[in-house]
Amino acid sequence: MDWNHNSLRSRLRTYLENFWKENRRFFLLLVCIVFFKSAIADLSSISGSSMQPTLLDGDKVWVNKLAYDVKIPWTEFSLAEIDDPECGDIIIIDSKKAGKRLVKRIVGLPGDTISIQNNTLVINGEPASYEVLFQDSSAIIIEEELPNMAHQAQLSRRYSTRKGRSYGPTMVPDNQYFVLGDNRDNSADSRMYSFVPRGEIIGRSSSVVFSLDSRNNYLPRGERFLEDIQ
């Protein structure tokens, strides 16, 4: 009986050793891929319309996880700070309050006083300037001028979606950020979930890798392949 038991253990050990020898490159590659996705870069899917017109439902965006911090993989613990988030950055957030991943734009830095007056963003008492680029019966596309960059945003003409058009003023605490969706009348952002702690920022996005159109049988949007976003 002991002999059979020892023989079984010996065969099992031999099998595991051979299995490891034959497949170790695959497992090492798998570990590298998982580490890369967790700590260095990843893709994030855009679902919904909260970042229109900048990002569309079905976009896959590149996420630079080393944009601001070097973190221990799968944690919020920062080993080193590389850079500080800036006003206008599009960030991916692991939001505890929302209970899901969010993609939003930073409009308020630590120490800034933020308010919104009838959809006009006011930063430290200075209203952002706007230019109307396009409008139809349902929406208005504007260009919004932030302190160091300009980007497009969308406003709705529907009265039922205008709850968040006035907000604040409020001061952004240390190590936290105020974020908004570019689709101002259809976005759950800091107006609902409050400030975003730096530790919840996964990374920064500056380009669309590819895009699938959910309204057209998920066919690729060729014009958005590797498109830069602002």
Secondary structure, 3 states (H helix, E strand, C coil): CHHHHHHHHHHHHHHHHHHHHHHHHHHHHHHHHHHHHHHCEEEEECCCCCCCCCCCCCEEEEEECCCCEEECCCCCCEEEECCCCCCCCEEEEEECCCCEEEEEEEEECCCCEEEEECCEEEECCEECEEEEEEECCCEEEEEEEECCEEEEEEEECCHHHCHHHCEEEEECCCCEEEEECCECCCCCCHHHHCCEEHHHEEEEECEEEEEEECCCCCEECHHHCCEECC
